[in-house]
Amino acid sequence: MRFSSFIYLVGQGLHNMRANRLMTFASMGVLTVCMLLIGTAFLLGVNIDYMVDYLGDQNFVVAYLEQGTTEEERAQVEASLGGMAGVGGITYNSPEDVLQEYSGMLSQYTNLESVFANDNPFLANYEVTLTDVGQMEAVVAQLGALPHILRVNAPLAVQQLFLSLQKVITYGSYGLVAVLGLVSMVVINNTIRITVFARRREIGIMKLVGATNGFIRFPFFVEGTASGLLSAVLASGIVCGGYYYLCQWYAEHPTNLTEMFGGELVPLSQVWYLIVGTFVVFGFVLCGIGTATSIRKHLNV
């Protein structure tokens, strides 16, 4: 195709958008609404998944040392913990540290430091944070096998709950995105077919005067692509803009519930390119290619 022909056909496609603006607005409106629904479902799933991950990361394992463990033995335990797979960090708490912590928590009721000044009943322990909460059960088994470890406290039931909840939410949210995407494809395809059907006489006349199939298709392709990309830009602006202000509002109005879930939403900087990229591809494929292929049966004149 010559460049002059390309420019002419692009101009024809843009002209057709203006000439058939009612159907153009209708297809753009349907596509934009579908993108808004998909974007909302995606952001909801991402944030719920993030909150579940945050809650899961708050779980840690406490390994208690046997009473009377020497400094040399403690150093051996600490070396074993540092080289253990799945361990992200360790914090040592001496019996005095534990007593001070509980004394501060119960300071309104009693002074534990004076009560246990000569006989501290608390055990030294290591708080072990995990790189992956899914490895908790394996890490607990390794900790229990170490010498000089008396017992290990781990919220295994809570960990299983978090993992199950995360799977349900992940599959549910992205399943919803897939369903909405499929529904959007059906609705938009039907809208495109109606648009093409309304202009079947125009297509027939062009075919009768000798226009090639590619010459007829290309302006429709340009028209559909332009409509899809404009819809993508509009939907991206609405979704990203609305999410930006939601993140600000969420951060400026903290509650006990929001703090429990990490105090913030997933930053827009981490998801905007996924939203925009998906919308652009979605609009291009559905409107551009969909419009060009929908006129196939009308080319048989």
C-alpha positions in Angstrom: 0.0 0.0 0.0 1.3 3.4 -1.0 1.8 6.0 1.7 -0.7 8.4 0.0 -3.3 5.6 0.0 -2.5 4.9 3.7 -3.1 8.5 4.6 -6.3 8.6 2.6 -7.7 5.5 4.2 -6.8 6.7 7.7 -8.5 10.0 6.9 -11.6 8.1 5.7 -11.7 6.0 8.9 -11.6 9.2 11.1 -14.2 10.8 8.8 -16.5 7.8 9.3 -16.2 8.2 13.1 -17.5 11.8 12.8 -20.2 10.8 10.2 -21.4 7.9 12.3 -20.8 9.5 15.7 -23.9 8.1 17.3 -22.8 4.5 16.7 -19.2 5.5 17.5 -20.3 6.9 20.9 -22.4 3.8 21.5 -19.6 1.4 21.0 -17.1 3.6 22.9 -19.6 3.8 25.8 -20.1 0.1 26.0 -16.3 -0.6 25.8 -15.5 2.1 28.4 -18.1 0.7 30.9 -16.7 -2.8 30.4 -13.2 -1.6 31.0 -14.3 0.3 34.1 -15.8 -2.9 35.5 -12.7 -5.0 34.7 -10.4 -2.4 36.2 -12.4 -2.1 39.4 -12.5 -5.9 39.8 -8.7 -6.1 39.1 -7.9 -3.4 41.7 -10.2 -5.0 44.2 -8.5 -8.4 43.8 -5.0 -6.9 43.9 -5.7 -5.0 47.1 -7.4 -7.9 48.9 -4.5 -10.1 47.9 -2.1 -7.5 49.3 -3.9 -7.2 52.6 -4.0 -11.0 53.0 -0.2 -11.1 52.3 0.3 -8.3 54.8 -1.6 -10.2 57.5 0.3 -13.4 56.7 3.6 -11.6 57.0 2.8 -10.5 60.5 2.9 -14.1 61.7 6.2 -15.1 63.3 7.5 -18.2 65.0 8.8 -18.1 68.6 11.5 -20.7 69.5 12.1 -21.0 73.3 15.6 -22.0 74.5 16.0 -24.5 77.3 16.7 -23.0 80.7 20.4 -22.9 81.5 21.5 -22.7 77.9 25.0 -21.3 77.8 26.2 -18.5 75.6 28.2 -20.9 73.5 25.2 -23.1 73.0 23.1 -20.1 72.2 25.6 -19.0 69.6 25.3 -22.5 68.0 21.6 -22.2 67.8 21.8 -18.7 66.4 24.2 -19.9 63.7 21.8 -22.7 62.8 18.9 -20.3 62.6 20.8 -17.9 60.3 21.5 -20.6 57.8 18.1 -22.2 57.8 16.0 -22.1 54.6 12.9 -20.0 54.8 14.1 -17.8 57.7 14.1 -14.1 56.9 15.3 -12.7 60.2 15.8 -13.6 63.9 15.5 -11.5 67.0 16.9 -12.7 70.4 15.0 -11.9 73.6 16.7 -12.6 76.8 14.7 -13.5 80.0 15.2 -9.9 81.2 13.8 -8.6 77.9 10.7 -10.7 78.2 10.2 -9.7 81.8 10.6 -6.0 80.9 8.1 -6.4 78.0 5.4 -8.1 80.1 6.1 -5.7 83.0 5.3 -2.8 80.7 2.1 -4.4 79.4 0.9 -5.0 83.0 2.3 -1.8 84.6 -1.2 -0.6 85.5 -1.8 -3.8 87.6 1.5 -4.8 89.1 5.2 -4.5 88.9 6.5 -7.7 87.5 10.1 -6.7 87.6 10.0 -6.3 91.4 7.9 -9.5 91.8 10.4 -11.6 89.8 13.5 -9.7 90.7 15.3 -12.7 92.1 13.5 -15.5 90.2 12.8 -14.7 86.6 10.5 -17.5 85.3 10.6 -16.4 81.6 12.7 -18.3 79.0 15.0 -16.7 76.5 13.6 -17.0 73.0 14.1 -16.2 69.3 11.4 -14.5 67.2 11.9 -16.0 63.8 10.4 -14.2 60.8 9.8 -16.2 57.6 10.4 -15.3 54.0 7.3 -17.2 53.0 4.4 -17.9 55.3 3.7 -21.0 53.3 6.9 -22.5 54.6 5.9 -22.1 58.3 5.2 -25.8 58.9 8.6 -26.9 57.5 10.4 -24.2 59.4 8.7 -25.2 62.7 9.8 -28.8 62.1 13.4 -27.7 61.6 13.3 -25.5 64.7 12.0 -28.3 66.8 14.8 -30.6 65.7 17.5 -28.1 66.8 19.4 -28.9 70.1 18.7 -26.6 73.1 15.2 -25.6 71.7 12.6 -26.4 74.3 9.5 -25.8 72.3 8.2 -23.7 69.3 5.1 -21.6 69.3 3.7 -21.1 65.8 0.2 -20.0 64.6 -0.1 -22.8 62.1 -3.9 -22.7 62.1 -3.9 -19.0 61.3 -1.3 -19.6 58.6 -3.5 -22.2 57.0 -6.5 -19.8 57.2 -4.5 -17.0 55.5 -3.3 -19.3 52.7 -6.8 -20.7 52.1 -8.3 -17.2 52.1 -5.6 -15.9 49.7 -6.3 -18.7 47.2 -10.1 -18.1 47.3 -9.7 -14.3 46.9 -7.1 -14.6 44.2 -9.1 -17.2 42.1 -12.4 -15.3 42.8 -11.2 -11.8 41.8 -9.3 -12.9 38.7 -12.1 -15.2 37.8 -14.4 -12.2 38.0 -12.1 -10.3 35.7 -12.2 -13.2 33.2 -16.0 -13.4 33.3 -16.3 -9.7 32.8 -13.8 -9.8 30.0 -15.8 -12.5 28.2 -19.1 -10.7 28.7 -17.4 -7.5 27.4 -16.2 -9.3 24.3 -19.7 -10.6 23.5 -21.4 -7.2 24.1 -18.8 -5.2 22.2 -18.8 -7.7 19.3 -22.6 -7.4 19.0 -22.3 -3.6 19.1 -19.7 -3.7 16.3 -21.9 -6.0 14.3 -24.8 -3.6 14.6 -22.6 -0.8 13.5 -21.4 -2.7 10.5 -24.9 -3.9 9.6 -26.2 -0.3 9.6 -23.6 0.5 6.9 -23.9 -2.6 4.8 -25.2 -0.6 1.8 -22.1 1.6 1.9 -20.0 -1.5 1.9 -22.0 -3.0 -1.0 -21.6 0.2 -3.1 -17.9 0.3 -2.5 -17.6 -3.3 -3.5 -19.6 -2.8 -6.7 -17.5 0.1 -7.9 -14.4 -2.1 -7.7 -12.9 -1.4 -4.3 -10.8 -4.3 -2.9 -11.6 -6.0 0.3 -8.5 -4.5 2.0 -9.4 -1.0 0.8 -12.9 -1.4 2.3 -11.7 -3.1 5.5 -8.9 -0.6 6.4 -11.1 2.5 7.2 -13.3 0.3 9.4 -10.1 -1.0 11.1 -8.9 2.6 11.7 -12.3 3.6 12.9 -12.5 0.6 15.3 -8.9 1.0 16.5 -9.4 4.8 17.2 -12.6 4.1 19.1 -10.9 1.4 21.1 -7.9 3.5 22.0 -10.0 6.5 22.9 -12.1 4.3 25.1 -8.9 2.9 26.7 -7.6 6.4 27.4 -10.9 7.4 28.9 -11.3 4.3 31.0 -7.6 4.5 32.2 -8.1 8.1 33.2 -11.2 7.4 35.2 -9.9 4.2 36.9 -6.4 5.6 37.6 -7.7 9.0 38.7 -10.4 7.5 40.9 -7.9 5.0 42.4 -5.4 7.8 43.1 -7.9 9.8 45.1 -9.1 6.6 46.9 -5.5 5.9 48.0 -5.1 9.4 49.3 -8.4 9.2 51.2 -7.6 5.8 52.6 -4.2 7.1 53.9 -5.7 10.3 55.3 -8.5 8.6 57.2 -6.8 5.8 59.2 -8.9 3.5 61.5 -8.1 0.5 63.5 -9.3 -1.7 60.6 -7.1 0.1 58.0 -4.0 -0.2 60.3 -4.7 -3.9 60.8 -4.5 -4.3 57.0 -1.3 -2.4 56.5 -2.6 1.2 56.6 -2.4 1.7 52.8 -3.6 0.4 49.5 -1.4 -0.9 46.7 0.3 2.2 45.3 -0.9 3.4 41.9 2.7 3.4 40.6 2.7 -0.4 40.9 -0.5 -1.1 38.9 -1.2 1.8 36.5 0.9 0.3 33.6 -1.0 -3.0 34.0 -4.3 -1.2 33.8 -3.4 1.1 30.9 -1.6 -1.7 28.9 -4.6 -4.1 29.4 -7.1 -1.5 28.3 -5.1 -0.5 25.2 -4.7 -4.2 24.1 -8.4 -4.8 25.0 -9.6 -1.8 22.9 -7.3 -2.5 20.0 -8.1 -6.2 19.7 -11.9 -6.0 20.3 -12.6 -2.8 18.3 -9.9 -2.8 15.7 -9.7 -6.4 14.7 -13.4 -7.0 15.6 -14.6 -4.3 13.3 -12.4 -5.4 10.4 -13.5 -9.0 10.6 -17.2 -8.3 11.2 -17.6 -6.9 7.7 -16.5 -10.2 6.1 -19.9 -11.4 5.1 -20.9 -8.0 3.7 -18.0 -8.2 1.2 -19.6 -11.0 -0.7 -21.6 -8.9 -3.2 
